[in-house]
Amino acid sequence: MKISALSLRSVVAAVAIATLLLTASVAGAQSDADTIVAYLEQVRHQTGAPGVSAAVAVDGEIVFSGGTGFAELDNRTPADGATVWNVGSVSKVMASIAIMQLVEQGKVALVDDIRTYVPAFPDKGVPITLGQILTHTSGIRHYRDGEFGPHGLRSMRFFEDFDEAIQHFTDDPLLFEPGELWLYSSHAYNLLQGVVEQTVGFGFEDYMRAYVWEPAGMLSSSFDVPSRVVHRRGHGYARDDDGTIVKSRYEDVSYKYAGGGMLSTVEDLVRMGAAINDGTLLGAEAVAELHAPHIDPVMQYRPDDEPRELPFKQALGWDLPTDVLGRPYISKTGTVRGTRSVLINFPDHGVVVAMQANIAPFPILRHGMAIAQMFLPPVHAR
């Protein structure tokens, strides 16, 4: 087949344009990556964190994954987007996805009493619903000093039995009538493990792996089980009284898998956000329910003072704030064992950001939001 000179010139021109566009796209992506890495390095030096990692997904595709500094200091292992960290209370939103899947299937309802699924939780004289647990309005207390015994020994032991793991708070009285006020409670969230296991008839981690992590492509996520070897694992740190960085206090998180005992990476976390947005994990109605403002205003219980209104709305596990330009987003932060984590989701714009740092305290939401702003469209004046 003959190709005319004109046709040949057209083909060459088309290839040249495509090459130019591809080169520009690659250069632009590299520029964005360089900017984020430079920002992470700046944050690391300002905060003194040994390591910081972040990942960004736009319209379901990971467009950045990387880190700076060290995932752990003994061997000075570099931190990157595949570093496995404790994610603390970000575990709560993973658990909320599992519950909403069961709601979607008609196996549980948000109005169900927790004792239907966790009979080991004593009767408090009033029903406590799954929805109240998911929105922190159950009246079940959060942590308190001394609850784990001398030297915190109970928080250092491994629990195989769920009923035994929850015994340190279940006999305590409710702090207020369920549904009346808001009080953040990891203990309440830990009961959701029993809901899943009672409903499906097998282990909570097995459920998470089969129906949440693997469908979302979260192949590095798991429970934090002390006996396991976890490749590419990072470690958390704190500061002593002199400001020296030291290893965080040991804690066995087997008593709080649903409330704060899971491991993940920033790459996995943005995959989860993207899988929520595109309907992989839940249908549209269930996602709308998950992200709806169930508590607005949020009136915080305070034992020694009047309730006060907090500056966000409460969804099922997720916080619903707005950014500095008034754009609503969905987020969750976590802290455990010297690590800080955040997952930020702007579903209207297809932007999902995860960030982790291995020192606490650390202003994780502020720095995660700074990265999100790099990918959000500008808000034009009207």
SEGU-395604 format. One record per residue (C-alpha): residue number from 1; x, y, z. Coordinates in steps of 0.25 Angstrom, whole numbers, plus 5000, padded with zeros to 4 digits. Layout:
<pos->NUM	X->X	Y->Y	Z->Z>
...
***
This chain:
<pos->1	X->5000	Y->5000	Z->5000>
<pos->2	X->5005	Y->5014	Z->4996>
<pos->3	X->5005	Y->5025	Z->5006>
<pos->4	X->5005	Y->5039	Z->4999>
<pos->5	X->5015	Y->5050	Z->5004>
<pos->6	X->5003	Y->5058	Z->5009>
<pos->7	X->4998	Y->5046	Z->5017>
<pos->8	X->5012	Y->5043	Z->5022>
<pos->9	X->5014	Y->5057	Z->5027>
<pos->10	X->5001	Y->5057	Z->5034>
<pos->11	X->5005	Y->5044	Z->5041>
<pos->12	X->5018	Y->5050	Z->5045>
<pos->13	X->5011	Y->5063	Z->5050>
<pos->14	X->5001	Y->5055	Z->5058>
<pos->15	X->5012	Y->5046	Z->5064>
<pos->16	X->5020	Y->5059	Z->5068>
<pos->17	X->5008	Y->5065	Z->5074>
<pos->18	X->5005	Y->5053	Z->5082>
<pos->19	X->5019	Y->5052	Z->5087>
<pos->20	X->5020	Y->5066	Z->5091>
<pos->21	X->5007	Y->5065	Z->5099>
<pos->22	X->5012	Y->5052	Z->5105>
<pos->23	X->5025	Y->5059	Z->5109>
<pos->24	X->5018	Y->5071	Z->5114>
<pos->25	X->5009	Y->5062	Z->5122>
<pos->26	X->5020	Y->5054	Z->5128>
<pos->27	X->5028	Y->5067	Z->5131>
<pos->28	X->5015	Y->5073	Z->5138>
<pos->29	X->5013	Y->5060	Z->5146>
<pos->30	X->5028	Y->5060	Z->5150>
<pos->31	X->5027	Y->5075	Z->5154>
<pos->32	X->5015	Y->5072	Z->5163>
<pos->33	X->5023	Y->5060	Z->5169>
<pos->34	X->5035	Y->5069	Z->5172>
<pos->35	X->5026	Y->5080	Z->5178>
<pos->36	X->5020	Y->5070	Z->5188>
<pos->37	X->5033	Y->5063	Z->5191>
<pos->38	X->5039	Y->5077	Z->5194>
<pos->39	X->5027	Y->5080	Z->5203>
<pos->40	X->5028	Y->5067	Z->5210>
<pos->41	X->5042	Y->5070	Z->5213>
<pos->42	X->5039	Y->5084	Z->5218>
<pos->43	X->5028	Y->5078	Z->5227>
<pos->44	X->5038	Y->5067	Z->5232>
<pos->45	X->5048	Y->5077	Z->5236>
<pos->46	X->5038	Y->5087	Z->5243>
<pos->47	X->5032	Y->5076	Z->5251>
<pos->48	X->5044	Y->5067	Z->5254>
<pos->49	X->5036	Y->5055	Z->5249>
<pos->50	X->5046	Y->5044	Z->5245>
<pos->51	X->5037	Y->5040	Z->5233>
<pos->52	X->5025	Y->5046	Z->5225>
<pos->53	X->5018	Y->5039	Z->5213>
<pos->54	X->5006	Y->5043	Z->5205>
<pos->55	X->4998	Y->5038	Z->5193>
<pos->56	X->4988	Y->5045	Z->5184>
<pos->57	X->4977	Y->5039	Z->5175>
<pos->58	X->4970	Y->5048	Z->5164>
<pos->59	X->4958	Y->5042	Z->5158>
<pos->60	X->4961	Y->5028	Z->5163>
<pos->61	X->4976	Y->5028	Z->5158>
<pos->62	X->4988	Y->5030	Z->5168>
<pos->63	X->4995	Y->5042	Z->5162>
<pos->64	X->5005	Y->5043	Z->5174>
<pos->65	X->5011	Y->5033	Z->5184>
<pos->66	X->5024	Y->5036	Z->5192>
<pos->67	X->5031	Y->5040	Z->5204>
<pos->68	X->5043	Y->5046	Z->5211>
<pos->69	X->5051	Y->5042	Z->5223>
<pos->70	X->5051	Y->5029	Z->5230>
<pos->71	X->5040	Y->5019	Z->5233>
<pos->72	X->5048	Y->5014	Z->5244>
<pos->73	X->5061	Y->5019	Z->5250>
<pos->74	X->5068	Y->5006	Z->5255>
<pos->75	X->5071	Y->5002	Z->5240>
<pos->76	X->5068	Y->5016	Z->5234>
<pos->77	X->5058	Y->5010	Z->5225>
<pos->78	X->5053	Y->5021	Z->5215>
<pos->79	X->5038	Y->5025	Z->5216>
<pos->80	X->5030	Y->5024	Z->5204>
<pos->81	X->5016	Y->5022	Z->5199>
<pos->82	X->5017	Y->5007	Z->5201>
<pos->83	X->5021	Y->5008	Z->5216>
<pos->84	X->5012	Y->5000	Z->5225>
<pos->85	X->5007	Y->5009	Z->5237>
<pos->86	X->4998	Y->5007	Z->5248>
<pos->87	X->4986	Y->5016	Z->5244>
<pos->88	X->4979	Y->5018	Z->5257>
<pos->89	X->4965	Y->5023	Z->5257>
<pos->90	X->4965	Y->5023	Z->5241>
<pos->91	X->4961	Y->5008	Z->5245>
<pos->92	X->4948	Y->5013	Z->5249>
<pos->93	X->4944	Y->5017	Z->5235>
<pos->94	X->4948	Y->5004	Z->5230>
<pos->95	X->4939	Y->4997	Z->5240>
<pos->96	X->4928	Y->5007	Z->5236>
<pos->97	X->4929	Y->5002	Z->5221>
<pos->98	X->4927	Y->4988	Z->5226>
<pos->99	X->4915	Y->4991	Z->5234>
<pos->100	X->4909	Y->4999	Z->5223>
<pos->101	X->4911	Y->4987	Z->5213>
<pos->102	X->4903	Y->4979	Z->5223>
<pos->103	X->4892	Y->4990	Z->5224>
<pos->104	X->4892	Y->4990	Z->5209>
<pos->105	X->4889	Y->4975	Z->5208>
<pos->106	X->4878	Y->4976	Z->5219>
<pos->107	X->4886	Y->4968	Z->5229>
<pos->108	X->4886	Y->4979	Z->5239>
<pos->109	X->4880	Y->4992	Z->5241>
<pos->110	X->4885	Y->5005	Z->5247>
<pos->111	X->4873	Y->5005	Z->5257>
<pos->112	X->4877	Y->4991	Z->5263>
<pos->113	X->4881	Y->4990	Z->5277>
<pos->114	X->4896	Y->4987	Z->5279>
<pos->115	X->4892	Y->4975	Z->5289>
<pos->116	X->4885	Y->4968	Z->5277>
<pos->117	X->4899	Y->4965	Z->5272>
<pos->118	X->4908	Y->4967	Z->5284>
<pos->119	X->4901	Y->4960	Z->5296>
<pos->120	X->4913	Y->4961	Z->5304>
<pos->121	X->4910	Y->4976	Z->5305>
<pos->122	X->4901	Y->4978	Z->5318>
<pos->123	X->4887	Y->4984	Z->5317>
<pos->124	X->4888	Y->4998	Z->5321>
<pos->125	X->4873	Y->5000	Z->5322>
<pos->126	X->4872	Y->5007	Z->5309>
<pos->127	X->4875	Y->5002	Z->5294>
<pos->128	X->4888	Y->5007	Z->5288>
<pos->129	X->4887	Y->5006	Z->5273>
<pos->130	X->4897	Y->5004	Z->5262>
<pos->131	X->4895	Y->5017	Z->5257>
<pos->132	X->4898	Y->5024	Z->5270>
<pos->133	X->4911	Y->5016	Z->5271>
<pos->134	X->4915	Y->5020	Z->5257>
<pos->135	X->4912	Y->5035	Z->5260>
<pos->136	X->4918	Y->5035	Z->5274>
<pos->137	X->4905	Y->5038	Z->5281>
<pos->138	X->4904	Y->5025	Z->5289>
<pos->139	X->4907	Y->5030	Z->5302>
<pos->140	X->4918	Y->5019	Z->5304>
<pos->141	X->4931	Y->5026	Z->5309>
<pos->142	X->4944	Y->5028	Z->5302>
<pos->143	X->4958	Y->5024	Z->5309>
<pos->144	X->4961	Y->5028	Z->5323>
<pos->145	X->4973	Y->5029	Z->5332>
<pos->146	X->4977	Y->5016	Z->5339>
<pos->147	X->4967	Y->5007	Z->5332>
<pos->148	X->4977	Y->4997	Z->5327>
<pos->149	X->4982	Y->4994	Z->5340>
<pos->150	X->4996	Y->4996	Z->5347>
<pos->151	X->5006	Y->5002	Z->5337>
<pos->152	X->4996	Y->5000	Z->5326>
<pos->153	X->4998	Y->4985	Z->5325>
<pos->154	X->4985	Y->4981	Z->5320>
<pos->155	X->4988	Y->4989	Z->5307>
<pos->156	X->5000	Y->4981	Z->5305>
<pos->157	X->4994	Y->4967	Z->5305>
<pos->158	X->4988	Y->4960	Z->5293>
<pos->159	X->4974	Y->4957	Z->5292>
<pos->160	X->4968	Y->4945	Z->5284>
<pos->161	X->4954	Y->4946	Z->5290>
<pos->162	X->4946	Y->4958	Z->5286>
<pos->163	X->4937	Y->4957	Z->5298>
<pos->164	X->4949	Y->4957	Z->5307>
<pos->165	X->4955	Y->4969	Z->5300>
<pos->166	X->4944	Y->4978	Z->5303>
<pos->167	X->4942	Y->4975	Z->5317>
<pos->168	X->4950	Y->4987	Z->5322>
<pos->169	X->4938	Y->4997	Z->5319>
<pos->170	X->4925	Y->4989	Z->5317>
<pos->171	X->4921	Y->4990	Z->5331>
<pos->172	X->4922	Y->5005	Z->5333>
<pos->173	X->4910	Y->5014	Z->5333>
<pos->174	X->4906	Y->5022	Z->5321>
<pos->175	X->4910	Y->5036	Z->5321>
<pos->176	X->4897	Y->5042	Z->5315>
<pos->177	X->4885	Y->5037	Z->5309>
<pos->178	X->4888	Y->5030	Z->5295>
<pos->179	X->4885	Y->5040	Z->5284>
<pos->180	X->4885	Y->5053	Z->5292>
<pos->181	X->4899	Y->5057	Z->5291>
<pos->182	X->4913	Y->5054	Z->5284>
<pos->183	X->4925	Y->5048	Z->5291>
<pos->184	X->4936	Y->5042	Z->5283>
<pos->185	X->4937	Y->5027	Z->5287>
<pos->186	X->4947	Y->5017	Z->5282>
<pos->187	X->4941	Y->5007	Z->5292>
<pos->188	X->4928	Y->5008	Z->5285>
<pos->189	X->4934	Y->5006	Z->5272>
<pos->190	X->4941	Y->4993	Z->5276>
<pos->191	X->4927	Y->4987	Z->5278>
<pos->192	X->4925	Y->4987	Z->5263>
<pos->193	X->4935	Y->4975	Z->5262>
<pos->194	X->4925	Y->4967	Z->5269>
<pos->195	X->4914	Y->4972	Z->5260>
<pos->196	X->4921	Y->4967	Z->5247>
<pos->197	X->4925	Y->4954	Z->5253>
<pos->198	X->4912	Y->4951	Z->5258>
<pos->199	X->4905	Y->4954	Z->5245>
<pos->200	X->4914	Y->4947	Z->5235>
<pos->201	X->4919	Y->4936	Z->5244>
<pos->202	X->4934	Y->4937	Z->5242>
<pos->203	X->4945	Y->4946	Z->5246>
<pos->204	X->4945	Y->4961	Z->5245>
<pos->205	X->4959	Y->4962	Z->5238>
<pos->206	X->4954	Y->4951	Z->5228>
<pos->207	X->4942	Y->4959	Z->5225>
<pos->208	X->4950	Y->4972	Z->5223>
<pos->209	X->4960	Y->4965	Z->5214>
<pos->210	X->4950	Y->4959	Z->5205>
<pos->211	X->4939	Y->4970	Z->5204>
<pos->212	X->4947	Y->4983	Z->5207>
<pos->213	X->4962	Y->4982	Z->5205>
<pos->214	X->4963	Y->4973	Z->5193>
<pos->215	X->4952	Y->4979	Z->5185>
<pos->216	X->4958	Y->4992	Z->5187>
<pos->217	X->4972	Y->4987	Z->5183>
<pos->218	X->4977	Y->4990	Z->5198>
<pos->219	X->4987	Y->4978	Z->5198>
<pos->220	X->4996	Y->4983	Z->5209>
<pos->221	X->4985	Y->4986	Z->5219>
<pos->222	X->4982	Y->4976	Z->5231>
<pos->223	X->4980	Y->4976	Z->5246>
<pos->224	X->4992	Y->4979	Z->5254>
<pos->225	X->4995	Y->4965	Z->5260>
<pos->226	X->5008	Y->4965	Z->5269>
<pos->227	X->5013	Y->4952	Z->5264>
<pos->228	X->5013	Y->4955	Z->5250>
<pos->229	X->5024	Y->4959	Z->5241>
<pos->230	X->5020	Y->4971	Z->5233>
<pos->231	X->5029	Y->4975	Z->5221>
<pos->232	X->5032	Y->4990	Z->5219>
<pos->233	X->5026	Y->4993	Z->5233>
<pos->234	X->5029	Y->5007	Z->5239>
<pos->235	X->5029	Y->5010	Z->5254>
<pos->236	X->5024	Y->5022	Z->5262>
<pos->237	X->5032	Y->5031	Z->5271>
<pos->238	X->5030	Y->5041	Z->5282>
<pos->239	X->5038	Y->5051	Z->5289>
<pos->240	X->5043	Y->5050	Z->5303>
<pos->241	X->5044	Y->5061	Z->5313>
<pos->242	X->5057	Y->5066	Z->5307>
<pos->243	X->5051	Y->5067	Z->5293>
<pos->244	X->5059	Y->5054	Z->5289>
<pos->245	X->5052	Y->5045	Z->5279>
<pos->246	X->5049	Y->5032	Z->5285>
<pos->247	X->5041	Y->5019	Z->5281>
<pos->248	X->5026	Y->5020	Z->5285>
<pos->249	X->5021	Y->5013	Z->5296>
<pos->250	X->5017	Y->4998	Z->5293>
<pos->251	X->5003	Y->4995	Z->5291>
<pos->252	X->4996	Y->4983	Z->5287>
<pos->253	X->4984	Y->4988	Z->5279>
<pos->254	X->4976	Y->4974	Z->5279>
<pos->255	X->4966	Y->4980	Z->5288>
<pos->256	X->4962	Y->4991	Z->5278>
<pos->257	X->4963	Y->4986	Z->5263>
<pos->258	X->4950	Y->4993	Z->5259>
<pos->259	X->4954	Y->5006	Z->5267>
<pos->260	X->4968	Y->5007	Z->5264>
<pos->261	X->4976	Y->4994	Z->5261>
<pos->262	X->4978	Y->4993	Z->5246>
<pos->263	X->4990	Y->4995	Z->5237>
<pos->264	X->4991	Y->5001	Z->5224>
<pos->265	X->4998	Y->5010	Z->5214>
<pos->266	X->4995	Y->5023	Z->5208>
<pos->267	X->4994	Y->5016	Z->5195>
<pos->268	X->4983	Y->5007	Z->5200>
<pos->269	X->4976	Y->5018	Z->5207>
<pos->270	X->4974	Y->5026	Z->5195>
<pos->271	X->4970	Y->5014	Z->5188>
<pos->272	X->4959	Y->5012	Z->5198>
<pos->273	X->4954	Y->5026	Z->5196>
<pos->274	X->4954	Y->5024	Z->5181>
<pos->275	X->4947	Y->5011	Z->5183>
<pos->276	X->4936	Y->5018	Z->5191>
<pos->277	X->4934	Y->5029	Z->5181>
<pos->278	X->4933	Y->5020	Z->5169>
<pos->279	X->4923	Y->5010	Z->5175>
<pos->280	X->4933	Y->4998	Z->5177>
<pos->281	X->4930	Y->4996	Z->5191>
<pos->282	X->4916	Y->5002	Z->5193>
<pos->283	X->4904	Y->5006	Z->5184>
<pos->284	X->4901	Y->5020	Z->5182>
<pos->285	X->4890	Y->5020	Z->5193>
<pos->286	X->4899	Y->5014	Z->5203>
<pos->287	X->4910	Y->5024	Z->5200>
<pos->288	X->4900	Y->5035	Z->5202>
<pos->289	X->4896	Y->5030	Z->5215>
<pos->290	X->4910	Y->5028	Z->5219>
<pos->291	X->4914	Y->5042	Z->5216>
<pos->292	X->4901	Y->5049	Z->5220>
<pos->293	X->4902	Y->5059	Z->5232>
<pos->294	X->4895	Y->5050	Z->5243>
<pos->295	X->4898	Y->5059	Z->5254>
<pos->296	X->4897	Y->5074	Z->5251>
<pos->297	X->4900	Y->5082	Z->5260>
<pos->298	X->4910	Y->5073	Z->5268>
<pos->299	X->4908	Y->5076	Z->5282>
<pos->300	X->4919	Y->5071	Z->5290>
<pos->301	X->4917	Y->5065	Z->5304>
<pos->302	X->4926	Y->5071	Z->5315>
<pos->303	X->4925	Y->5065	Z->5329>
<pos->304	X->4928	Y->5078	Z->5336>
<pos->305	X->4922	Y->5088	Z->5327>
<pos->306	X->4910	Y->5091	Z->5317>
<pos->307	X->4911	Y->5084	Z->5304>
<pos->308	X->4918	Y->5092	Z->5293>
<pos->309	X->4916	Y->5092	Z->5278>
<pos->310	X->4927	Y->5087	Z->5270>
<pos->311	X->4931	Y->5092	Z->5256>
<pos->312	X->4928	Y->5080	Z->5247>
<pos->313	X->4916	Y->5071	Z->5244>
<pos->314	X->4916	Y->5056	Z->5247>
<pos->315	X->4914	Y->5045	Z->5237>
<pos->316	X->4915	Y->5030	Z->5239>
<pos->317	X->4930	Y->5030	Z->5244>
<pos->318	X->4934	Y->5041	Z->5236>
<pos->319	X->4935	Y->5056	Z->5239>
<pos->320	X->4929	Y->5066	Z->5230>
<pos->321	X->4936	Y->5079	Z->5230>
<pos->322	X->4939	Y->5090	Z->5219>
<pos->323	X->4952	Y->5095	Z->5214>
<pos->324	X->4956	Y->5110	Z->5215>
<pos->325	X->4949	Y->5112	Z->5202>
<pos->326	X->4936	Y->5106	Z->5207>
<pos->327	X->4937	Y->5093	Z->5199>
<pos->328	X->4931	Y->5081	Z->5207>
<pos->329	X->4940	Y->5069	Z->5209>
<pos->330	X->4940	Y->5056	Z->5217>
<pos->331	X->4952	Y->5053	Z->5226>
<pos->332	X->4957	Y->5044	Z->5237>
<pos->333	X->4969	Y->5045	Z->5245>
<pos->334	X->4976	Y->5035	Z->5254>
<pos->335	X->4987	Y->5034	Z->5265>
<pos->336	X->4993	Y->5021	Z->5271>
<pos->337	X->5007	Y->5016	Z->5275>
<pos->338	X->5014	Y->5029	Z->5271>
<pos->339	X->5008	Y->5030	Z->5257>
<pos->340	X->4998	Y->5040	Z->5251>
<pos->341	X->4989	Y->5037	Z->5239>
<pos->342	X->4979	Y->5045	Z->5231>
<pos->343	X->4970	Y->5041	Z->5219>
<pos->344	X->4963	Y->5053	Z->5212>
<pos->345	X->4953	Y->5051	Z->5201>
<pos->346	X->4947	Y->5062	Z->5192>
<pos->347	X->4937	Y->5053	Z->5184>
<pos->348	X->4931	Y->5065	Z->5177>
<pos->349	X->4945	Y->5067	Z->5171>
<pos->350	X->4950	Y->5053	Z->5170>
<pos->351	X->4962	Y->5056	Z->5179>
<pos->352	X->4966	Y->5047	Z->5190>
<pos->353	X->4978	Y->5050	Z->5199>
<pos->354	X->4985	Y->5041	Z->5210>
<pos->355	X->4997	Y->5045	Z->5218>
<pos->356	X->5004	Y->5038	Z->5230>
<pos->357	X->5015	Y->5043	Z->5239>
<pos->358	X->5022	Y->5035	Z->5250>
<pos->359	X->5023	Y->5044	Z->5261>
<pos->360	X->5012	Y->5049	Z->5270>
<pos->361	X->5007	Y->5060	Z->5272>
<pos->362	X->5007	Y->5064	Z->5258>
<pos->363	X->4997	Y->5074	Z->5250>
<pos->364	X->4993	Y->5063	Z->5240>
<pos->365	X->4980	Y->5069	Z->5235>
<pos->366	X->4986	Y->5083	Z->5232>
<pos->367	X->4997	Y->5077	Z->5224>
<pos->368	X->4989	Y->5067	Z->5217>
<pos->369	X->4979	Y->5078	Z->5213>
<pos->370	X->4991	Y->5086	Z->5208>
<pos->371	X->4994	Y->5075	Z->5198>
<pos->372	X->4979	Y->5074	Z->5194>
<pos->373	X->4979	Y->5088	Z->5190>
<pos->374	X->4989	Y->5086	Z->5180>
<pos->375	X->4980	Y->5077	Z->5172>
<pos->376	X->4966	Y->5084	Z->5174>
<pos->377	X->4961	Y->5093	Z->5164>
<pos->378	X->4961	Y->5108	Z->5167>
<pos->379	X->4948	Y->5114	Z->5173>
<pos->380	X->4945	Y->5126	Z->5163>
<pos->381	X->4939	Y->5139	Z->5169>
<pos->382	X->4924	Y->5141	Z->5165>
***
